[in-house]
């Protein structure tokens, strides 16, 4: 029986464009959603813009537009960005909606009826220059617990502590820079502390990841405090029922936006089998999954489930939490060009490249994910173009030219084919758990086997022998069937490439159930390129285009200082003529040597000495050109272990890009010997 699943991503704030940090979460969610749909599960994916608050009001005033017009314009930009990255939202709505106001008031009234709402006088920070009370996020200062400066007034991004804005050290208004003054005001509170035991039990179910449960237990053990759910006028948002100058705090109505967006979707579908209550009522057999960043886990795993339960709604089935995005090991930077907007990325690169790279690094943990730009280029080129697409491009032509595109009825290597069919449920389980990186490793491992199979049987050589004609058809047909499995497995990540594969294969849209059979006597179409290799210069142009000069000063001064230091060091080395023939020992220790397995080896047309080697270096594959053709037959190298210089910059040659160097010794010619690691070594191991 198929599952009924409602899925959400955290709501982007309506204060600016989407960047690659936002896109991580939506790609992660979208991959999981597409996988569920391929499994035949009814899966609805909704999201919305988070619109309310003082910041929206002030920005609208600065732009001389109404807040309503401002947030709608931004919503349309967000929709365009998400569609550009192939995010398959069923509904992308707004928290400033009739549905959200309805559910916010309904939930508030139910909580009040159960005695979970109370009021009290609070001293709140007030910006006298702007004439308004300051929401927590609009006050910055030192964290009262870890003392780190520049933290917002509700929680510390450095240590994760939560506190009142009035507890900040040396607080400042982000609007005027003035020191806020304390003023008394009546506020409305949700009695979160009364839900302590409920939340201790709920967070120890499978609803959150273990490391998140451990973090939440620290807050629970410290004792929960009442949650302030109100803000004073002036404010852009919904007034609290029974008041005229009190508004729901954005973190009250923002998660309710999930419900509102879903209700809006249900109303538009007008389907009697799709009802809001079927998903949100207590005891529902449907599932609700939230995908969020670790910075907002306290709202989604403490406040939100308590509010839902208090208001008589079901709690989430699962809150999937991920880490932050860094680029080349550091926080995204506008001055370095690594704070990359979605729109800017799409001007230069295919969205599926980033979807694949994110998938290759995403696990079900909350570890941060780093975009290493050099690795990004190598991995996409090696895995997708060099491995997966390569299977079809190397074999389809023989079927089309010699057999009118008709695949054979039989299986040439049933044992190998069984490895693909047997992996289907294992890969599905990895997708289900959010272990996308492990799924990708399994998929690329199968692609390695397919490429080894093709290299072993050499259809380009067999086709020259009339007696081997039938074997050519068998081998190429099996290769196409293996490619089809890979297209199924990668479809949640690469939906457009999967469509191209379906057109090439001449099949209906691929579903996971298609793993249950092979193509037999089937006619394929002429192969057309499905993905292009990334040029390193294209990524460089993207980074250059993302630089914002106005923010360059501080970082560029540091960079310039480092550059001058390096220049000075190099100048000193050049002037020291006594050591001109030697490299520094520090330079030598920078060389990274790793064990690699040779997946395939082939002669390079037009080159006398070169072999093109495809190497498995543990977590990825790469191409290397090596001048050992006179010493080795290519087929004898397949499966051998060798040593590769793993951090050598890619070198563009006449025959392609060489992504490293294998170590060999000898006088040359036929007497040239690849270095081999110790027995028991595995690809990816460091060589000391």
Helices and strands as residue ranges (DSSP letters): E 4-9, H 20-38, E 42-49, H 54-62, H 67-84, E 91-94, H 98-113, E 117-127, E 132-133, G 136-138, E 139-142, E 151-152, G 165-167, E 169-173, E 181-190, G 192-195, H 196-202, H 210-222, E 227-228, E 230-232, E 246-248, H 250-269, H 276-280, E 287-293, G 294-296, H 297-298, I 299-303, H 304-310, E 318-322, E 325-327, E 330-331, H 342-348, H 351-361, E 369-371, H 373-379, I 380-389, H 390-403, H 414-432, H 436-457, H 459-462, G 466-468, H 469-490, H 495-505, G 512-516, H 536-546, G 549-551, H 553-575, G 577-579, H 585-588, E 593-603, E 611-616, E 621-626, H 634-637, E 641-645, E 651-653, E 656-658, E 661-662, E 664-668, E 671-674
